[in-house]
Amino acid sequence: MSNFHPGELDAIARHVHTPFYAYSADMIRARIAGLQNAFRGLDIRICYAVKANPNLAILQLMAGHGVGADIVSLGEMQRSLKAGIAADRIVFSGVGKTAEEIDAALAAGVWRFNVESADELQLLQHVAQARGASARAAVRINPDVDARTHAKISTGKAEDKFGVSIDEARRWFSRGASLNHVRLDGLHAHIGSQILDLEPFRMALQRVEAFRRELVEAGHAIASVDIGGGLGVVYRPGIDRPIDIADYAALVRETFAGFQGTLALEPGRYLVGEAGVLVTRAIRVKHGTDRHFLVVDAAMNDLLRPSLYDAWHEIVPLHGRAEAEVAYDVVGPVCETGDTFAQGRTMARCEAGDLLMIGGAGAYGASMGSTYNSRPLPAEVLLDDGRYAIVRRRQTLAEMMAGEQLAQAWHET
Ligand code: LLP
């Protein structure tokens, strides 16, 4: 969280209602540049996984640096296009693409579809045919490797819903000729998220590359290999040891040394995860029978990761006072026991009104937010070079209820 200066956040909190998300443009740019440099010389496309943080200003940063998008919905496509990401830099992933979504993505001219089932492949053929279009497609391989990450964010094992087995993919290619509106000439694999260990990547990429060679020998042209996202970041300073990007790039170079086509990457968390904090204000300290509760104005609806995955996020008071340390349960106002950001976390003593920052909130923070307990979505600000821009204002209560109405107009079923 060293990119965030307490004084700066404190000043913003005088104008922006807490809780709010703050993102560092500098840090995002540094991550983009780091990745681009590591792969320099290769034909590589970085397609940012929009789900990590879909704020238009974040996408605008990506667009400005030539980064494309990995999308999983029309909403993500609209956002990407609006922020200036060219359609031919967009890959469309996801197991549940509908005919409507496929049609709109074809109309927009997305680069490729990462296809995850035989049914979807057929649908792609039909929708493209009806449009008189040709769809570029990659098959998402499920390489059956254990990403050694949290079970809820592991996606590359045979039992997971994602992708198809190499055996099935082989059959798709041998029947490819019957798909006259789909150009199936790509491979895709994404094995999970917050991966801190190079070995699962090595295993998955080797399987993909071995399969690619086999396909080429059988006479199929493979134009692109998309190696997914998944690079982990530091949530626990001194404990989490992320993969060195140079090692990752070296593995990719070595594995795909014989490949002449385009390599695609779909990083989400790596680009934005550490570049965001959630700023929250202490409402009160409540001393329970045997615990001290620090009740803050952010809650599980704003940042779900601790409740959903028991994820550990750094929490630092901004007051900077040299106070004795206290072990707090840091909790939000939502009426669930799971609305807990940390248990027994030791930090300088806090009091009502103090500001705190919760780290590692740039990815899967705001994007997973909801209005549970009828709490409006928080503001988001982008910090850049001593300035800040409000890139999403806090939702008003009227906006939160927009679209709802009392049951007055009834329709016959
Ligand atoms: N590509 C595909 C096909 C994906 O499904 C994902 C993430 C990514 C790329 C980007 O993965 P990343 O580079 O960010 O690891 N909500 C969870 C993470 C879910 C990830 C879903 N898919 C969390 O908060 O940890």
Residues whose N, C-alpha, C, O or C-beta is under 5 A from the ligand:
A	BS01	LLP	A49 A52 S93 I153 H190 G192 S193 Q194 G228 G229 G230 L231 E266 P267 G268 R269 Y270 R305 Y364
